[in-house]
Amino acid sequence: MPNIKLSYLYRDAGNYKSFGEAIFANPADIPLEEILPTLQSKMIDRQWFYAKDWGLRDLHFDHWNEELDHGFHEFESLEYCHDPSTSRLSLDSFIESVKRTNWIY
């Protein structure tokens, strides 16, 4: 069963980008077709999310610029891969934590 790779990025208002990814073990063999709608339903406009709230690595640049920086990250892609897992969470645990996300502050 392949692992699942979530690719995402941080893009500041100046369009400078920082890329990241998380690879999840998928022991329950959850298909991409089930994962993507769940993730998108918890994203802001089906595209943005707060990486820290999802247990993902923060991709902000070293120096915070009040005029260019914001808190959210941008979803890039979700795909099968055979690379080893890089996350301490399995895919099903990650999905459950995403489902608990509520970004109405």
C-alpha positions as CSV (number, residue, x, y, z in Angstrom):
1,M,0.0,0.0,0.0
2,P,1.5,3.4,-1.0
3,N,2.0,6.2,1.4
4,I,0.3,9.6,0.9
5,K,2.3,12.8,0.2
6,L,0.8,16.2,1.0
7,S,2.6,19.0,-0.7
8,Y,2.0,22.6,0.5
9,L,3.6,26.0,0.5
10,Y,3.8,29.3,2.2
11,R,3.5,32.3,-0.2
12,D,3.8,35.8,1.3
13,A,2.2,38.9,-0.2
14,G,5.4,39.5,-2.2
15,N,4.9,36.1,-3.8
16,Y,8.1,34.7,-2.2
17,K,7.5,30.9,-1.6
18,S,8.7,28.3,0.8
19,F,7.7,24.7,-0.1
20,G,7.1,21.7,2.2
21,E,5.6,18.2,2.3
22,A,4.6,15.6,4.7
23,I,4.5,11.9,3.9
24,F,2.0,9.8,5.8
25,A,1.9,6.0,6.3
26,N,-1.4,4.7,5.0
27,P,-1.9,1.4,6.8
28,A,-5.7,1.6,6.3
29,D,-5.2,2.0,2.5
30,I,-7.4,5.1,2.4
31,P,-7.8,6.2,-1.3
32,L,-7.0,9.8,-2.4
33,E,-10.6,10.2,-3.5
34,E,-11.7,10.0,0.1
35,I,-8.9,12.2,1.6
36,L,-9.1,15.2,-0.7
37,P,-12.7,16.3,-0.1
38,T,-12.2,15.9,3.7
39,L,-9.1,18.1,3.7
40,Q,-10.7,20.7,1.3
41,S,-13.8,20.9,3.5
42,K,-11.5,22.1,6.4
43,M,-9.5,24.6,4.3
44,I,-10.2,28.3,3.9
45,D,-11.8,28.6,0.4
46,R,-10.7,24.9,-0.2
47,Q,-7.1,26.1,-0.5
48,W,-5.6,27.6,2.6
49,F,-5.0,26.2,6.1
50,Y,-2.9,26.8,9.2
51,A,0.0,24.3,9.1
52,K,0.5,24.4,12.8
53,D,-3.1,23.5,13.5
54,W,-2.7,20.4,11.3
55,G,0.6,19.3,12.9
56,L,2.6,20.2,9.8
57,R,5.9,22.1,9.7
58,D,5.5,25.9,9.5
59,L,7.1,27.2,6.3
60,H,7.2,30.9,7.2
61,F,10.4,32.8,6.5
62,D,12.9,33.5,9.3
63,H,11.9,37.2,9.6
64,W,8.3,38.3,10.0
65,N,7.3,41.3,7.8
66,E,3.9,42.7,9.0
67,E,3.3,44.0,5.5
68,L,3.9,40.8,3.6
69,D,3.3,37.9,6.0
70,H,0.1,36.1,7.1
71,G,-0.6,33.0,9.0
72,F,-1.9,30.5,6.5
73,H,-0.3,28.0,4.1
74,E,-1.5,26.9,0.7
75,F,-2.4,23.4,-0.4
76,E,-0.5,22.2,-3.4
77,S,-1.2,18.6,-4.0
78,L,-2.0,15.2,-2.6
79,E,-0.5,12.0,-4.2
80,Y,0.5,8.4,-3.7
81,C,4.2,7.8,-3.1
82,H,6.5,5.0,-2.1
83,D,8.9,7.3,-0.1
84,P,9.1,6.6,3.6
85,S,6.8,8.3,6.0
86,T,8.1,11.6,7.4
87,S,5.2,12.2,9.8
88,R,4.8,10.9,13.3
89,L,1.0,10.6,12.5
90,S,-0.5,7.9,10.3
91,L,-2.8,9.1,7.6
92,D,-6.0,8.2,9.5
93,S,-4.7,10.0,12.6
94,F,-3.9,13.1,10.6
95,I,-7.3,13.1,9.0
96,E,-9.0,12.8,12.4
97,S,-7.0,15.8,13.6
98,V,-7.9,17.8,10.5
99,K,-11.6,17.0,11.0
100,R,-11.4,18.6,14.5
101,T,-10.1,21.8,12.9
102,N,-12.3,24.9,13.3
103,W,-10.8,28.2,12.0
104,I,-13.5,30.5,13.1
105,Y,-11.7,32.8,15.5
